[in-house]
Amino acid sequence: MAMDLWFQGRHARLVVCSLVYQVVWFAAVCSASRPRLLLLGPGVLVAGLVLQRLLFPSLMKRMIVMLTVSLVAGLFIDGVLGWTGVLIPVRQLLPDPVPPVWLLTLWAGFGVYTASGLELMYGRSRMAVIAGGLAGPLAYRAGVPLGALALSATPWFSLIVVGAVWAVAFPLLLALAARMDNGGRDGVSSITSPKPDGFAQSGGKPRWSRVSAVLLLITMLLLPATDALALQGDASLFDPVKRVHDVELARRGVGRLRRWLIKGCDIALYTPPETARQTLFTGGPKALEFFYYVRIAGEQFARASDETLRGELSPETYARFKTQIDEMGRYFAAVEPGDRYLLYFIPGKGTALDLNGQRQGLIPGDEFADIYFRIWLGDKPLDNALYKGMTEKMK
């Protein structure tokens, strides 16, 4: 009985339903670029709905209504964002501009979340505007390194538009869910009575402060939006010395690019032993070897490279090398777990890309390498911690 009452508390539902939504989020996003897993997201969504039905039976009607409303909202909102090019999602099954199945799954899951887990936000419209404006674009951005979608040629514009949309959509969804609530003026559901142990009241207020509850809510909302983290990679995956076209290069460090609990890839940097960080871009030979843990669509490489180089290079330099940048981007094909890319530069030969030992393409000339390697090793690299991991043995 005590456990049943605990599950009926708003704070308990916040924790349980937030965890359920995280699982739905990961299942949907990770299935975006994997046709074989097309139904993984919807399957996890249904399983989560059944679980919440068992735990919170009196909320079932509200969950179904909010699932439907949110799904319709997603059809319109992400349909327009995709049609205008603000977002470029990986598509499966459904034709353009209808949002793909994985995106619709997220909208449906979020609708259930507003009905079952976000009662602490009911009536807090200002907080909802802030949370939607921040968490919305971060969540979409988090899908980029997982190969689920790409942003427009101007990524910050995409994020601003998404933030503005979610700053409106989130409060509206919460307002509708609150109207369906049978509780009192603050939107507290009648399911919370009687008060379970652990939520004793003092002066009419829960023992947990509302401030801490809201902070917990924002943390849960931002969990799927945690950006790519770089940790030290697995050096055992890479040879200590690599010979490329009769040039011997030493492994200088290994970095790991990951997003929350999902490892993306490990990257090893190879240079001559005497190369220092300050001399990386003085025309000397160098190589990056990539080992992948997840599938990544080929077009995602080109978009991410272009986005990073736009921020790294001056407009004049970017325009000068735009043709070569686009050509190198076309050499990248989709990778599966266990695949390896080798990107290397040998003076007098050019910059080449191999996939699992097979040549993908070559950009002749010596200047391009010092431009392209800046994606990972420049002043504004793809990830600062990743850069530190790859250059850990360099002065």
N, C-alpha and C positions, 0 to 999 in steps of 0.2 A: 504493500500500500504506500509506504513512504517513497519507494522508487517511482511508482506511478505518479504520485503527486509532484515529485521533483521534475519529471518529464513535462508536466503541465505548466511549469513556470516559464515566464517569458525569457529569462536569462538562459535557462537550460535549452529552450527551443532555439534561441539565437545560436548557441554553440553547435547543437546537433544539426540544425538546418544549414548553417554555414558550411560545416564539414561536408554535408551531402552535396551542396552546390559546388564545392571545390572539386569533388569527384566527377560530377557532371561536366564541369568546365574542362577539366583535363581530358576526359574521355572524348568530348566533342572536338576540341581543338586538335588533339593528337590524331584523330581519325580524318582530319580535313584533307590531308594529302595522301591518304592510304585508302584506295578504293575498296580493298578487301575488308576494311573496318568501317564501312559506310554506316552500318546500323549500330555501331558500338555506342555512340552518343545517345541516340533515342532509347536504346536498351537500358543504359544506365539511368536515364531520366525516368523511365517507367519503374525501374527497380526502386529508385529513390522515392518516387511518388507512393508506391505501395508501402514502403517503410514508414513514411510520414503518415500515411493513412492508418497504419497500425498504432503508431505512437500518439497521434493527435486526431482521432476520428471525428471530433466535432468541427474540425477545420476543413474537412474534405470539400464541402461545397465552395468555400472561398478559394481553395487551392485550384479547383477545376476552372472556376470563373476567371481567376487571375492568369492561369496558364493560357486560356483562350484569348483573353484580351491582350496579353503580352505577345503572344504569337502573331496576332493581327498587327500589332504595333511594329513588330520586327519585320514583317513582310513589307510594310510601307517604308519604314525608316531605313533599313539596310538595303532595301530595293532601290531607293532614291540615292543613297550614298554610293552604291555600286554603279548605278546608271550614270551618275555624274563623275565617276572616277575618283571620288574622295577615298574610297576603299577598293581594293582589288582582291577579292577573296578567291581562294581555290574553289573551283566549281565542280560539283559532281551531280549527275542525274537531272537536276532542275535547270531549265534554260535561263539565260540572261534575259532580263535583269532580276529574276526571282532569286532571293538569297539562297545559298546552298543549304543542304540539310543540317550541316553542323552548326551554322549560324542560327537557324530556326530553333534547333535544340537548345541553344544557349538562351534564347529569348523565352522559350517555354519554361525552362528550368528557373530562370530568373523570376518569372511570374509566380511560380510556386513559392519561391524564396520570399517574395514580398508578402505572400499570404500567411506563411507559416513561421518565418523566422525574423521578420523585420518589424514586429509590433512596437519595438522601442523607438522606431523612427516615426510612428504615426503622430501627426500633429506637429512635427518638427520640420516645417517646410524649408526654412533657411538652411538647416543642416543637410537636408536632402539635396538642395541645389548645389551646395559645396561638394558633398560626397559624389553626386552624379557627375559634376563638372571635372572632378579630379580622377575618380576611379574609372569612369567610362573610357577616356582616351588611353589610360594606362593599360586597361584590360585588352583593348584592341592592339596596342603596340606590343604587348606581350605575346601575341599570336604570330608576330613577324618572324622571330628566330625559330619558331616551331614549324615554319613553312605553311601556315594556315592562310595567310593573307599578306598583301603588301600595301603600303600607303602610296599616295600619289607622288608625283615627281617633286612636290614640295611637302615633305612629311609634316612639318610643323603646321601647315595649313590644314592638313587632314586631321591632326590631333585637336586643333582649335575648333574645327567644325564639329567633330565628334563630341568634344567637351560641351559645346553649346547645346547640342541636341540632347545629351544625357542630363544636362542641368535642368532641362524642361521635362524630359520623359520620366525620369526617376521620381520627382515629386508628384507627377500626375498619377503614376502607377500606385504610389503609396497612398495618395488621397483616395483613390478608388477602393483599395484594399481596406482602408480605415473606415470608409462608409459602410462596408459590409460587416464591420466588427460590431458585435452586440454589447460591447462594454460601455464604460462611462465616458465622460467628456474628454479624457486624455487618450482615448483609443485603447484602453487596456481591456483585453478580452475577458469575458466572463469565465473562461476556462481556467483562469488563474485563481479562482476561489474554490475551496479554501486555500490559504497560504501554506505551502509546504515548509517542512523544516529546512533551515538553511537560508530562508528568505523571510525571516522574522521581521516584523515592522517595528518602527519606533517613530512615534509622532506621525503615523500615516504614511511613512516613506519606507521603501524597501531598504534592507540593510546594505545592499550594494548601492552605491551612489549612482545617480543617473549619468553623471559625467563619465564614470568608469565604464558604464554600459555602452554609452555612445562611442567611447574610444575603442572598446572591444569590437563594436559593430564596424567602425571604419577600418580597423585592422583586418577583419574578416573580408570586407569588401575589397581591400587592396591586395590580399594574398594572391589571387590569380594574376595580378598586375605587377608582381615583383619582377623587376627587369632582369636581364641576363646577368648572372654572377659568374665571375671567372675565378676558379680555384686551380691550384697546381695540378697538372695532368699526370697521367701514368707514364713515367719515363720508360718503363719496361716495354712499351709498345714501339719504341723507336730505337734504331741503332745508334750507338755512341758516335760513330763516324759514318758518313755517307759519301760515296764517290759518285759524282755527277760529271759525266763527260771528262773523265780523267782528272777532275779537280776534287781534291779531298777536303771535305767540310766537316767540322766538329759540331756536335749538338751543344747548343748554348743554354737551352732551357726548354721546358714544356709547360704550356698553359692549358687550362680547361675552360671552355665556354659552356656554361650551363644555365638553365632557367629553373629556379627553385629546386625541385627534386629530380629534374630531368637533365641528364647529361647530353649536351649537343655534340661537341667534338673536342678532341685534344689536338693541340697544334705544337709542333716542335720546330724551333728555329735552328738552322745550320748556317755557319759562316766559317771562314778561316779562323784559327785560334786567336790570332792577333787582333781581330776586329773588335772595336769598342762601340758602345752605344753612339758616341759622337761621330763615328766613321761608318755607320751603316749605309749612308747614302753618298758615298764617294766613288761609286762605280765598281765596287768589288763584288765578287760572286756571293750568292746567298740563296737559301732555299727554305721553304716552309712545307712541312709535311702534315697533312690533316688526317686524322682517324675519326670516323663518324660513328656515333651511337644511335642516331635516329635518321629517319628518311627525310631528305630535304629536296624540294622540287628545284629543277635547274634554274628556272627564272628567278627564284629567290636570291641566288648568288649575285646575279647581275644587278638587281634592284638594290640590295644591301651595299654592294661595292660602289655603285653610283652615288648612293646617299652619303656614304662616308667620305668619298673623295670630293664631293661638292663642299663639304664642311672643312676639309683638310687643305684644299688647293685654292689659290686665288682664281677669280673668274677667268682671267686671261690664260693661266696655265691649264685650267680645266678645259677651256674651249680648244686649246692647242692640241690636247691629247684625247679629245672626246672620241674620235674615230677609233683609236686603239683601245680605249676603255670599253667601248661598245663591242668591239671585236673579241676582246678577251672574255667579256661577259657571255658571248654566244658559245664559247668553248665549254662552259660549265654545263654538265648534264646532271640529272637527278642522281642522288646517292642513296644507298641503302646502308643499314648498320653493318659495320665491318669494312666498308669501302675506304679507299685512301686516295687523296689528291696529293700530288707533288707539284708545287709551284716553284720554279727555280730560274735563276739568272746566271748565265756564264758570259763574261765579257767577250765581245766579238761574235757571239752566236745569237743572243737575244733572250727573251723571256718566254719560257715554255710551261705548258700545263699537261701533266700526265694523270690519268685516272686508272688506278690499279695496274700501273706499268705500261699503259697504252697512251701514246701521244694524242692529245686532244687538239693542240694548236700551238703555234709559235708566233710571237710578235718580234720581228727583227729589230736590231738597233740596241744601243746601250742606255739611252735616256729614259725609256719607258719604265724600266724596272724600278728605278728610284722613285718614280711616281706611283706605280701600282702597289708596291710593297708598303707604302705609307698607310694603306687601309689598316694594317695590323701594327705597324711600327712607327708611324708618324707622330707629330706633335699632338694630334687629336685622333688617337687610334680607335678602333672598334670598341675596345674595352681596356681601361687603364690597368686593371689587375691582370688581365690576360697578357698584356704587354710586359708587365713585371715578371710574370711567370716564364715567358719565353726568353727574357733577357737576364735571368737570374745569375748566370755565370759570366756576365759581361761587366766591364768597368764602365 
